[in-house]
Amino acid sequence: MSLNSERAVVALALFLLSVGLFFSTYSFPASDMGAAFDPGFFPRIVLGCLIALAVPNMVIDLRARSGWDASGLRDVLFLMVLMLVYVVVMPKLGFFATSVVLSVAFFLILGVRSPLGIAAVAISVPGALVALFNHILSMPLPTSPLFWWI
Amino acid sequence: MLSVLPQAFDLIFTVEGLMVLTLGTMLGIVLGALPGIGSTVAVAMILPFTLTMSQAPAILLLLAIYAGSVYGGSISAILINTPGTPQSAATCFDGYPMAQRGEAGKALGWATIASVIGGLASSIVLIFAAPQLAAFALNFGPIETFALILLGLTCIVSVSEGSPIKGLMAGGLGLFLSVVGGDPLTGGPRFTFGSFQLIAGFDLLAVVIGVFALSEVLIRASQRGEGAPPLIDFRGIVLPRLAEWRGRGRGLLKSVVIGNVIGIMPGTGAATAAFISYAEARRSAPTRANFGKGEPDGLIASESANNAVTGGALVPTMALGIPGDAITAVMLATLTLHGVTPGIRLMQDNPVLIAAIFAGFFLINLMLLPLGMIVSRVAAPLLRLREAYMLVVITLLCTLGVFFVRGNPFDLLIMAAAGGIGFVLRRQGYPMAPLVIGMVLGPTLEISLRQGLIITNGSFGAFFTGHPIAFGLILAAIFMLLLPLFRALRARQG
């Protein structure tokens, strides 16, 4: 048994997370109310079951020889960072402008090299969504301080 | 009821009435297919526009949006593995694998017919059994509801074939996610770690879209050029032939009954019905070995049940004035805003209007078939885009869908995080369906268990003694949990 695979690391992380969360239920406000009134009553049942399952799961995954598979992870990491930046700035800088930038960056990471294709989809899809939501459904999307009209 | 039908038809079969039914159903299908909009948002969004309309067309329009959106959710669930509405999440299990092997049209054909049959059956139930069934639903207290949800949770075992421990762990994670936020009884924060935003808990749709759709985008990106699953080829709905229905009628009937019964019970909803029906079909269908790999019986079970809920959910809303879920609460507000007071006297006071609503609801469900074929046909060219373009479109639709539910930027962060975690867990063989099942059923399970224990002064044994319905349901849950074990033992002996 060793921590030599992605699978084993995930299994161990889930076990430790379940144990940590289980003990944190005792610090809930009003946790001394007892039985069904205790806010930690149901979470403790759930987390107790999770710990009970996490032990055999961890043993199985620590024994497995699945190793590490890093193929394609670089692209996924870039996409995740991009996505996180996008969801943070989109409500502030507006849907259209940020979605155009996100689309272009996605295409470049995913290997699309056709400028016409990139421009067509990156502008038309966010544009169509703005038209649908802002003008047909009357559900305004976040607008940009720079491009307030879209 | 039957005596006032001619007058009710006079209200429906006008130019305005028919337009309202047709356009409302089409709009409902489109809104339901957009991930994140969902039935409740769709109805709430259109409600203000109906205030200037007369009573019957306004209510019929919103009913059309409601029924259309429940069906519409299956389109994106099947074609892009993104449930348009939470009640379509179970449709992904078999709909998307069918689409992946080039049978998207057929999958939508099964889903459409199942939805129409489920919806029509529920409207018949609504017409003939509303008062009687509403009275029966009152027998369901917290203990019976707990037992029913427990039975629903057993479907985690059946959707985790191949990796039962990982499936159960994913289900447990889903249950855990459902308890984050304010405690339903005391209001105290749980697992919020000082975050004000987490007091309201995780938005279900943000998590569902994250773990299903966004993680799919990341998986496709990571497998680019290395055996990534093929893009969906969809050229319109292909209706199943009559011969293909042989042997599926019993399962369909069972799902319709499950949908109607669950719809009538307050606080359960279409997502619960779809999962319970799916679990039951997976337990009892002769084709159960193919479930999760693109089995039409799985699609029929989830789609007929979630559409059968629509009429059932209107039973307590109209007959008792008790809304069963968020969508029927909005419908209740609609009726009130249009001068109709739901309750026991509703049918005596407004017989013509009620007959028009019931008959209109039947027509709406009938129209789902042709309108579903037209609307999904429009979606076909979009799905033939190059994969990278499709991934961007899915990401933008996911973002919009999540943002519109509550207008809360925090939900976008949750979606992104759920996408990343879903990607990691899926790579290690943890199925995501149990996580969603746990998250959907968790809140009702907790509140009914705690209320039940309060009623019985903390005695869990009393769940079995004074509550025969609950006792039967708990026995059924234990049986369904042990069934795979018996099957494995029998297979070993055989």
Interface residues (C-beta under 8 A of the other chain):
Chain A: E6 R7 V10 A11 L14 L21 S24 T25 F28 P29 A30 M33 A35 A36 F37 P39 G40 F41 F42 P43 V46 L47 C49 L50 L53 A54 P56 N57 I60 D61 D69 S71 G72 L73 D75 V76 L79 M80 M83 L84 Y86 V87 V88 M90 P91 F95 S99 L102 S103 F106 F107 I109 L110 G111 V112 G117 V121 A122 V125 P126 L129 F133 L137 M139 L141 P142
Chain B: M45 I165 K166 L168 M169 G172 L173 L175 F176 V179 D183 L185 T186 G188 P189 R190 F191 L214 V217 L218 A221 S222 Q223 R224 E226 L385 R386 E387 A388 Y389 L391 V392 V393 T395 L396 L397 T399 L400 F403 F404 P409 L412 L413 M415 A416 G419 G420 F423 V424 L425 R427 Q428 G429 G442 E446 L449 R450 Q451 L453 I454 G458
